[in-house]
Amino acid sequence: MYTCVVWVVNLQMALSVRYFTLVQHVAIWGSIGIWYLFMFAYGSLPSSFSTTAFKVFAETLAPSPSFWILTLFVAVSSLIPYFSCSTIKMWLFPMHHEKVQWMRYKGKKTTDTE
């Protein structure tokens, strides 16, 4: 569950960013990587400390194809409403900067109103 939350939040940030810079790539993909490192490191601690998470990622989740398929399915299916809503907002109720971007994309002058 937490893995899906990490993926969804980071992919939602990636969808909302207009222009990627190195800092954004490091922040988005690095936090996903750090999550997997955390799961591996926490599961590798002695069972007296990590209790129910002892070797769960390394021995159970990582080798299982269903874990990776389910993670992908949940991330994509939970981003569909966000993507749909942002697309509808952009088409029906565009913000001022989106109108300027559309005018520039269509080849119109940016000084035109409306």
N, C-alpha and C positions, 0 to 999 in steps of 0.2 A: 504494500500500500504506500509506504513512504517513498519507495523508488518511483512509483507512478506520479506522486505529488511533485517530486524533484524534477522529473522530466517535463510534466505539464507546465509548471511554473517557468522553467527555463525556456521551453519552446514558445510559451506565450510571450516572454520577453523578446525572443528572437523574431516573432511575428510583428511585434509592435515597433521594432527598431527600423528606421528608414534606411540608414547608412551604417554599415558595419565598420568598426575600427578594430584595431588590435586589442584594445582594452575590453571592448564588448565581447569579442571572441573568447578572450581569456576568462572573462567573468562568467559567461554562459556555459561554455564547454568545460571550463575548469571546475565549476561548482558541481557539474554532473560527475566528472572524474573524481573529485574529492569525495563525493558521496559513496562511490564504489570503493575507494580506498578506505574510507571509514568503516564500511560494512565488513570488508576483509580484515582490517586491523582489529576491530572490536570483536569479531568472531574468533580471531586467533588468540585472544586473551584467555587465561585459564577459565575453566568452567565455573569456578567459584565466583568470578567477577562478571563474566558475560552471561551467565545463567542460561536463559532460553535462546540466546543468539549464538551459542557456541558452535562454530564451524557450519553455521546454516548457509551462509553465502558460498563459501568455498566448496562444500561437499554436496549441497542440495540444490541451491538456486542456480549457480553459474553453469553447471553442466546440463541443466534441464532446458530443452528447447521451448517448453511451454511457458517458462518464466519470461523468456525474451519475447515470444510472440504475444503473450498477454500484456507485457509492458508496452509494446508498440501499439497494440489494439486499444488499450485504455487511454494512452496518451493521444492518439489520433482521434478517437471518439469523443474525448472530453474537450478537444480543441475545435471540433466542428461547430458547436454553438458560438464560441467566441469569434471564430473566423467569419461565420455567417452574419453575426450581429455587426461586426465591424465593417463588413462589406455592404450591408444594407444601409448602415449609417453613412458610409462614404458615398454611396450612389444617391440616396434620397435626401440626406441632410448633411451635405459636405461642409466642413469647416473652411474658413477663409483660405488657409494655406493649401488645403486640398483643391480648392477652386483654382488657385494660381498654378498648382502643379498640373492640373488637367488642361488649363489653357496653354501652358508651356508644352505639354505633351502633344496636344492637337495642333500646335504650330501657330496659335493666335498670339497677338501681342499681350504682354502681361499688364499693360496699362489700362486695358478695357475693364469696365465695371461689369459686374454680374457675370 
